[in-house]
Amino acid sequence: MKHITNTMFILSLLVASSVAMANESKLTLETDWLDTEVGSTGEVLGAKVIDVENIPESDTTIIEIKVPVNNPENFEGVEVIGKKTRQPIKQQSEAEWFKNYEDGAYGLRLHLKKSSNFEFRIKLIDNENN
């Protein structure tokens, strides 16, 4: 009986730790390093910068990037990582998904603080419920 109790206890610990590890791991996708120039393309996901607009009155740069994903609603977060610091860049407002109806591709519209040309990558963080 003691052996069965010990075995049940060990199994319950294994199940609990497996559930905890599964809840902590989220799928993330990252692009290659991209420049803030129209036409800059990464090989990893095939992301491509399609528009860069500087808004002088708000000190903001809006960058539109074509991102070949099928279901952008599956991503709960978008981080922009600067190459120089390898740290997230603070966004002026939340990234917006949009759909290009000409070719059916999705894109991301980023609102970043105006800066001279720099390299960045996008990190897409998957919803934990998927």
KEFI-148462 format. One record per atom (N, C-alpha, C, O): residue in one letter; x, y negated, z. Coordinates in steps of 0.02 Angstrom, whole numbers, padded with zeros to 5 digits, always signed. Last residue first. Layout:
N
aXYZ...
// end
This chain:
130
n-00200-01427-01393n-00199-01391-01457n-00160-01327-01453n-00155-01291-01502n-00190-01502-01278n-00248-01456-01284n-00247-01416-01348n-00291-01374-01358e-00088-01593-01284e-00076-01532-01245e-00134-01481-01252e-00126-01423-01234n-00047-01662-01442n-00094-01656-01387n-00081-01591-01349n-00064-01540-01380d+00125-01698-01483d+00063-01659-01493d+00019-01662-01430d+00044-01665-01374i+00205-01840-01532i+00195-01795-01475i+00127-01764-01480i+00076-01799-01482l+00328-01889-01643l+00256-01876-01636l+00246-01824-01582l+00276-01770-01585k+00445-02009-01662k+00433-01948-01625k+00358-01941-01614k+00327-01983-01581i+00542-02083-01785i+00476-02079-01754i+00469-02010-01722i+00487-01959-01752r+00689-02184-01779r+00654-02122-01796r+00588-02122-01758r+00580-02155-01707f+00788-02315-01853f+00743-02288-01802f+00717-02221-01825f+00723-02203-01884e+00901-02450-01880e+00879-02382-01895e+00838-02356-01836e+00851-02372-01778f+00870-02620-01935f+00896-02570-01888f+00869-02501-01908f+00822-02495-01947n+00876-02790-01978n+00874-02721-02002n+00905-02673-01951n+00960-02686-01926s+00822-02890-01837s+00856-02880-01902s+00854-02806-01919s+00834-02765-01878s+00655-02899-01773s+00727-02887-01764s+00757-02880-01834s+00723-02867-01883k+00507-02920-01683k+00546-02939-01742k+00621-02931-01726k+00645-02953-01674k+00439-02780-01604k+00467-02847-01596k+00513-02860-01655k+00553-02818-01674l+00317-02688-01702l+00378-02693-01662l+00399-02766-01656l+00382-02808-01698h+00195-02587-01739h+00201-02658-01723h+00260-02665-01675h+00255-02650-01615l+00165-02471-01869l+00199-02488-01808l+00204-02563-01800l+00216-02599-01848r+00059-02362-01939r+00073-02434-01938r+00101-02450-01869r+00068-02443-01818l+00076-02216-02033l+00078-02247-01967l+00094-02321-01976l+00137-02339-02016g-00028-02116-02142g+00028-02160-02126g+00022-02187-02056g-00031-02181-02024y-00072-01977-02246y-00080-02019-02187y-00018-02062-02177y+00036-02045-02200a-00131-01955-02415a-00080-01951-02363a-00096-01996-02304a-00130-02047-02312g-00214-01967-02523g-00237-01926-02467g-00187-01920-02411g-00199-01882-02364d-00186-02054-02625d-00153-01989-02627d-00171-01944-02568d-00145-01889-02563e-00283-02155-02603e-00260-02140-02671e-00228-02070-02674e-00241-02032-02721y-00305-02176-02469y-00356-02138-02506y-00336-02123-02577y-00368-02082-02610n-00210-02159-02336n-00204-02186-02403n-00251-02145-02448n-00238-02087-02462k-00259-02190-02173k-00259-02142-02228k-00256-02179-02294k-00294-02225-02306f-00170-02224-02020f-00215-02244-02075f-00209-02192-02130f-00160-02154-02133w-00142-02248-01847w-00143-02203-01904w-00189-02232-01957w-00240-02262-01941e-00044-02362-01756e-00109-02347-01786e-00099-02299-01844e-00054-02307-01885a+00032-02385-01595a+00038-02365-01666a-00031-02346-01692a-00071-02317-01656e-00008-02521-01487e-00009-02449-01502e-00005-02436-01577e-00036-02472-01617s+00105-02661-01494s+00039-02632-01484s+00043-02558-01504s+00092-02537-01535q+00242-02675-01489q+00200-02733-01472q+00128-02712-01459q+00093-02742-01418q+00341-02547-01414q+00297-02569-01468q+00254-02627-01444q+00232-02628-01386k+00507-02526-01369k+00441-02548-01347k+00401-02574-01406k+00424-02616-01444i+00591-02382-01417i+00583-02454-01428i+00513-02473-01407i+00464-02439-01426p+00680-02257-01325p+00618-02282-01356p+00618-02358-01361p+00642-02394-01317q+00856-02236-01369q+00802-02245-01321q+00739-02269-01356q+00742-02297-01411r+00971-02244-01440r+00941-02177-01432r+00886-02178-01379r+00871-02127-01348t+01030-02363-01472t+01025-02347-01401t+01001-02276-01387t+01009-02250-01332k+01032-02353-01615k+01088-02383-01578k+01088-02362-01505k+01140-02344-01478k+00910-02301-01656k+00971-02262-01665k+01028-02288-01621k+01067-02249-01594g+00760-02301-01561g+00812-02340-01595g+00877-02299-01599g+00896-02267-01550i+00608-02222-01584i+00673-02217-01552i+00724-02256-01593i+00731-02245-01653v+00444-02232-01547v+00492-02257-01595v+00559-02258-01558v+00566-02292-01507e+00315-02114-01520e+00372-02152-01494e+00416-02173-01552e+00424-02136-01600v+00150-02081-01500v+00200-02096-01551v+00253-02138-01517v+00239-02191-01488g+00033-01957-01443g+00078-02012-01434g+00127-02020-01492g+00143-01972-01527e-00050-01855-01477e-00073-01900-01425e-00028-01961-01417e-00048-02011-01388f-00102-01783-01625f-00046-01813-01590f-00071-01864-01540f-00107-01911-01557n-00213-01744-01693n-00182-01695-01648n-00124-01723-01608n-00099-01691-01562e-00244-01839-01784e-00280-01842-01720e-00253-01791-01670e-00269-01794-01611p-00177-01806-01900p-00144-01852-01853p-00180-01857-01786p-00149-01878-01737n-00164-01675-01986n-00212-01694-01935n-00180-01742-01884n-00159-01720-01831n-00059-01666-02080n-00128-01651-02100n-00179-01678-02051n-00233-01700-02071v+00074-01775-02126v+00043-01731-02077v-00030-01722-02098v-00059-01766-02129p+00190-01862-02190p+00152-01805-02215p+00129-01757-02160p+00160-01705-02148v+00178-02030-02175v+00199-01972-02137v+00158-01912-02160v+00097-01911-02150k+00233-02185-02223k+00195-02128-02246k+00223-02066-02211k+00283-02052-02215i+00230-02327-02124i+00268-02268-02142i+00221-02213-02164i+00174-02196-02128e+00247-02498-02103e+00202-02444-02122e+00243-02387-02150e+00286-02397-02193i+00280-02615-01980i+00311-02565-02025i+00260-02511-02039i+00232-02481-01992i+00284-02779-01936i+00239-02723-01947i+00271-02677-01999i+00287-02699-02054t+00360-02874-01815t+00371-02842-01879t+00323-02782-01882t+00321-02741-01837t+00330-03029-01731t+00317-02958-01739t+00335-02935-01810t+00328-02973-01858d+00310-03161-01691d+00375-03129-01678d+00369-03053-01682d+00400-03017-01642s+00198-03225-01732s+00190-03180-01675s+00255-03144-01657s+00256-03101-01612e+00233-03304-01840e+00197-03336-01784e+00188-03291-01723e+00174-03316-01669p+00295-03213-01931p+00334-03263-01894p+00298-03292-01834p+00329-03304-01782i+00295-03054-01963i+00243-03103-01945i+00277-03156-01901i+00287-03146-01841n+00355-02957-02093n+00374-02998-02035n+00320-03050-02024n+00302-03087-02070e+00326-02797-02149e+00300-02865-02150e+00320-02901-02085e+00303-02878-02031v+00354-02666-02253v+00382-02701-02195v+00359-02773-02201v+00373-02807-02251d+00301-02509-02316d+00291-02581-02312d+00323-02607-02248d+00321-02575-02196i+00343-02378-02319i+00308-02403-02378i+00294-02478-02376i+00277-02509-02427v+00460-02261-02278v+00439-02330-02262v+00407-02359-02325v+00440-02364-02377k+00418-02092-02259k+00444-02144-02304k+00416-02212-02283k+00356-02219-02272a+00453-01923-02211a+00425-01989-02195a+00458-02041-02240a+00517-02037-02256g+00494-01793-02221g+00476-01827-02283g+00443-01894-02270g+00408-01920-02314l+00542-01732-02112l+00470-01729-02122l+00448-01760-02188l+00390-01753-02208v+00685-01736-02156v+00657-01688-02109v+00581-01680-02119v+00559-01624-02132e+00726-01842-02238e+00720-01775-02267e+00682-01727-02221e+00649-01681-02246g+00659-02007-02256g+00692-01955-02218g+00680-01888-02249g+00629-01877-02281t+00683-02159-02343t+00650-02095-02338t+00692-02046-02298t+00753-02044-02305s+00648-02324-02384s+00690-02281-02342s+00651-02216-02328s+00594-02218-02304g+00554-02403-02446g+00585-02350-02485g+00630-02304-02444g+00648-02250-02468v+00588-02552-02362v+00541-02515-02404v+00578-02464-02446v+00629-02481-02477e+00678-02541-02212e+00677-02564-02281e+00628-02521-02320e+00626-02460-02311t+00730-02505-02087t+00672-02549-02092t+00671-02582-02160t+00664-02643-02166d+00774-02331-02107d+00791-02403-02105d+00727-02443-02109d+00675-02418-02131l+00767-02182-02008l+00741-02224-02062l+00766-02295-02053l+00778-02317-01996w+00819-02022-01967w+00831-02094-01956w+00807-02131-02019w+00825-02114-02075d+00681-01906-01982d+00752-01925-01988d+00758-01998-01968d+00708-02032-01954t+00552-01878-01858t+00576-01894-01925t+00652-01900-01923t+00683-01898-01870e+00491-01746-01755e+00532-01807-01764e+00551-01815-01837e+00563-01767-01873l+00365-01680-01653l+00395-01683-01720l+00433-01748-01724l+00411-01800-01699t+00333-01575-01515t+00350-01641-01541t+00380-01633-01610t+00416-01585-01624l+00225-01489-01409l+00257-01490-01474l+00272-01562-01493l+00229-01606-01488k+00261-01472-01238k+00219-01500-01290k+00259-01500-01355k+00320-01510-01355s+00265-01391-01087s+00294-01395-01153s+00243-01419-01204s+00189-01391-01211e+00188-01383-00972e+00240-01435-00977e+00266-01443-01047e+00288-01497-01066n+00105-01275-00986n+00074-01341-00980n+00125-01397-00988n+00108-01452-01010a+00196-01170-00985a+00156-01183-01046a+00125-01252-01044a+00120-01284-01096m+00243-01175-00854m+00288-01190-00909m+00250-01205-00973m+00271-01248-01011a+00125-01140-00784a+00156-01205-00773a+00203-01223-00830a+00204-01281-00852v+00105-01011-00833v+00054-01062-00845v+00085-01131-00836v+00072-01176-00876s+00220-00949-00781s+00208-00950-00853s+00158-01004-00872s+00167-01040-00921s+00199-00961-00643s+00255-00997-00674s+00247-01000-00749s+00267-01050-00779a+00084-00880-00628a+00081-00951-00610a+00138-00989-00642a+00128-01045-00666v+00135-00755-00668v+00080-00786-00705v+00077-00860-00691v+00070-00900-00737l+00233-00735-00569l+00251-00737-00640l+00197-00771-00682l+00213-00811-00725l+00153-00731-00453l+00204-00783-00461l+00225-00791-00534l+00232-00847-00559s+00078-00616-00479s+00043-00681-00474s+00092-00739-00480s+00075-00790-00509l+00180-00519-00477l+00143-00532-00538l+00107-00599-00536l+00105-00635-00586i+00215-00527-00340i+00265-00544-00392i+00230-00559-00458i+00249-00606-00492f+00095-00483-00282f+00122-00549-00266f+00171-00572-00320f+00169-00629-00342m+00086-00353-00331m+00033-00402-00348m+00058-00473-00336m+00044-00519-00375t+00200-00297-00271t+00195-00300-00343t+00143-00351-00365t+00155-00390-00412n+00162-00306-00135n+00222-00341-00159n+00219-00350-00235n+00235-00403-00261t+00050-00221-00137t+00043-00291-00117t+00102-00333-00142t+00093-00388-00168i+00109-00100-00174i+00058-00129-00217i+00049-00203-00201i+00042-00244-00247h+00192-00079-00062h+00222-00085-00129h+00173-00118-00177h+00193-00160-00218k+00098-00061+00039k+00143-00119+00042k+00175-00132-00026k+00184-00190-00046m+00041+00060+00000m+00000+00000+00000m+00044-00063+00000m+00029-00112-00034
// end
